[in-house]
Amino acid sequence: MRLKDKVAIITGGARGIGKEAGLLFLREGARVVVADFDGSAGEALEKEIRELGGEGYFYQVDVTDRNQTQAMVDNVMERFGRVDILINNAGITRDGILTKLNQEEWNQVIAVNLTGVFNCTQAVVQVMVSQGYGRVINASSVVGLYGNYGQTNYAATKAGVIGMTKSWAKELGRKGITVNAVAPGFIVTDMTTKVPEKILKIMQEKTPVGRLGQPQDVAQAYLFLASDEASYINGAILNVDGGLVL
Ligand SMILES: NC(=O)c1ccc[n+]([C@@H]2O[C@H](COP(=O)([O-])OP(=O)(O)OC[C@H]3O[C@@H](n4cnc5c(N)ncnc54)[C@H](O)[C@@H]3O)[C@@H](O)[C@H]2O)c1
């Protein structure tokens, strides 16, 4: 029970890595708010949480909309009276090489992956400051550290997340709030289902531990950074990639 009675908001929590993290956090004693755009996946997960006897609920939110992210935090305060953990996990891809990438694809990825992280953190941070306690964990990517063919927009946002993480770690550390990021490598979720089998095989061969990542690999990293064991870790970027980008 490493998160006993903690209240955690997990954005993009209805599917993939976020869903796995929510279920893990519940097992560790947290009250979990599944904050996601996707109504049907979110409602299905809320039902699953209830069946497991966990304390948590689904809140439908578009992280790109500041009014909605503020309303989400107000709602969590009404329901649970505090917010201990924010996992900025919602993210999208709209891939294309530089010469083909259009304005819409650029704007959408910036709005979710970068502005969404800013919106959610700004809405939560006053609560955390008044509590004198908080854990913010941001989903970056190895692509933000090393770049990737066809991912100008995505790489820009994931590098931007690292910049925000380090800035907030400096601003908020004295207020009892730590801010860290994870940089996953290749994780098998809906986000990566379009990748051809041939590329998956190459990725697996290139990964020193000899397998692709699973959502629980990243969920465990979120759990560690959210736990009290990580209280002296602040401004860190934790690669979760099986050694892919050493
Ligand atoms: N899967 C990977 O290989 C991988 C690698 C590195 C980093 N990441 C990052 O990890 C995070 C989770 O990725 P995943 O693979 O689980 O993705 P996913 O596509 O399985 O899930 C993302 C979730 O975010 C939600 N979402 C999208 N736009 C939203 C919005 N505007 N408001 C609220 N919710 C929104 C979706 O509905 C979905 O439930 C993302 O930030 C992603 O960039 C993933």
The ligand as a Tripos MOL2 file, in Angstrom:
@<TRIPOS>MOLECULE
LIG
   44    48     1     0     0
SMALL
NO_CHARGES

@<TRIPOS>ATOM
      1 N1          3.3330    3.8630  -26.2790 N.am      1 LIG1
      2 C1          4.5890    4.2720  -26.4090 C.2       1 LIG1
      3 O1          5.4300    3.6340  -27.0640 O.2       1 LIG1
      4 C2          5.0300    5.5430  -25.7510 C.ar      1 LIG1
      5 C3          6.4040    5.8570  -25.7860 C.ar      1 LIG1
      6 C4          6.8420    7.0260  -25.1920 C.ar      1 LIG1
      7 C5          5.9380    7.8720  -24.5730 C.ar      1 LIG1
      8 N2          4.6190    7.5520  -24.5460 N.ar      1 LIG1
      9 C6          3.7220    8.5070  -23.9020 C.3       1 LIG1
     10 O2          3.0010    7.8690  -22.8570 O.3       1 LIG1
     11 C7          1.7130    8.4620  -22.7280 C.3       1 LIG1
     12 C8          0.6390    7.3940  -22.8050 C.3       1 LIG1
     13 O3          0.7500    6.7530  -24.0640 O.3       1 LIG1
     14 P1         -0.0830    5.4430  -24.4840 P.3       1 LIG1
     15 O4          0.8240    4.6630  -25.3500 O.co2     1 LIG1
     16 O5         -0.7120    4.8280  -23.2980 O.co2     1 LIG1
     17 O6         -1.1740    6.1130  -25.4140 O.3       1 LIG1
     18 P2         -2.6890    5.6810  -25.7440 P.3       1 LIG1
     19 O7         -2.9890    6.2500  -27.0780 O.co2     1 LIG1
     20 O8         -2.8920    4.2090  -25.5100 O.co2     1 LIG1
     21 O9         -3.5190    6.4550  -24.6160 O.3       1 LIG1
     22 C9         -3.5390    7.8590  -24.5640 C.3       1 LIG1
     23 C10        -4.7860    8.3090  -23.8270 C.3       1 LIG1
     24 O10        -4.8010    9.7500  -23.8640 O.3       1 LIG1
     25 C11        -6.1410   10.1610  -24.0920 C.3       1 LIG1
     26 N3         -6.1660   11.5100  -24.6770 N.ar      1 LIG1
     27 C12        -5.7580   11.8910  -25.9150 C.ar      1 LIG1
     28 N4         -6.0150   13.1900  -26.1160 N.ar      1 LIG1
     29 C13        -6.5770   13.6600  -24.9700 C.ar      1 LIG1
     30 C14        -7.0530   14.9330  -24.5630 C.ar      1 LIG1
     31 N5         -7.0260   16.0020  -25.3890 N.pl3     1 LIG1
     32 N6         -7.5660   15.0570  -23.3170 N.ar      1 LIG1
     33 C15        -7.6200   13.9860  -22.4870 C.ar      1 LIG1
     34 N7         -7.1920   12.7570  -22.8290 N.ar      1 LIG1
     35 C16        -6.6660   12.5980  -24.0500 C.ar      1 LIG1
     36 C17        -6.6970    9.1190  -25.0550 C.3       1 LIG1
     37 O11        -8.1040    9.1340  -25.0810 O.3       1 LIG1
     38 C18        -6.0910    7.8390  -24.5040 C.3       1 LIG1
     39 O12        -6.9400    7.2190  -23.5530 O.3       1 LIG1
     40 C19         1.6130    9.5080  -23.8610 C.3       1 LIG1
     41 O13         1.9300   10.7810  -23.3620 O.3       1 LIG1
     42 C20         2.6680    9.0450  -24.8390 C.3       1 LIG1
     43 O14         3.1430   10.1010  -25.6300 O.3       1 LIG1
     44 C21         4.1490    6.4140  -25.1070 C.ar      1 LIG1
@<TRIPOS>BOND
     1     1     2 1
     2     2     3 2
     3     2     4 1
     4     4     5 ar
     5     4    44 ar
     6     5     6 ar
     7     6     7 ar
     8     7     8 ar
     9     8     9 1
    10     8    44 ar
    11     9    10 1
    12     9    42 1
    13    10    11 1
    14    11    12 1
    15    11    40 1
    16    12    13 1
    17    13    14 1
    18    14    15 2
    19    14    16 1
    20    14    17 1
    21    17    18 1
    22    18    19 2
    23    18    20 1
    24    18    21 1
    25    21    22 1
    26    22    23 1
    27    23    24 1
    28    23    38 1
    29    24    25 1
    30    25    26 1
    31    25    36 1
    32    26    27 ar
    33    26    35 ar
    34    27    28 ar
    35    28    29 ar
    36    29    30 ar
    37    29    35 ar
    38    30    31 1
    39    30    32 ar
    40    32    33 ar
    41    33    34 ar
    42    34    35 ar
    43    36    37 1
    44    36    38 1
    45    38    39 1
    46    40    41 1
    47    40    42 1
    48    42    43 1
@<TRIPOS>SUBSTRUCTURE
     1 LIG1         1 GROUP 0 **** ****
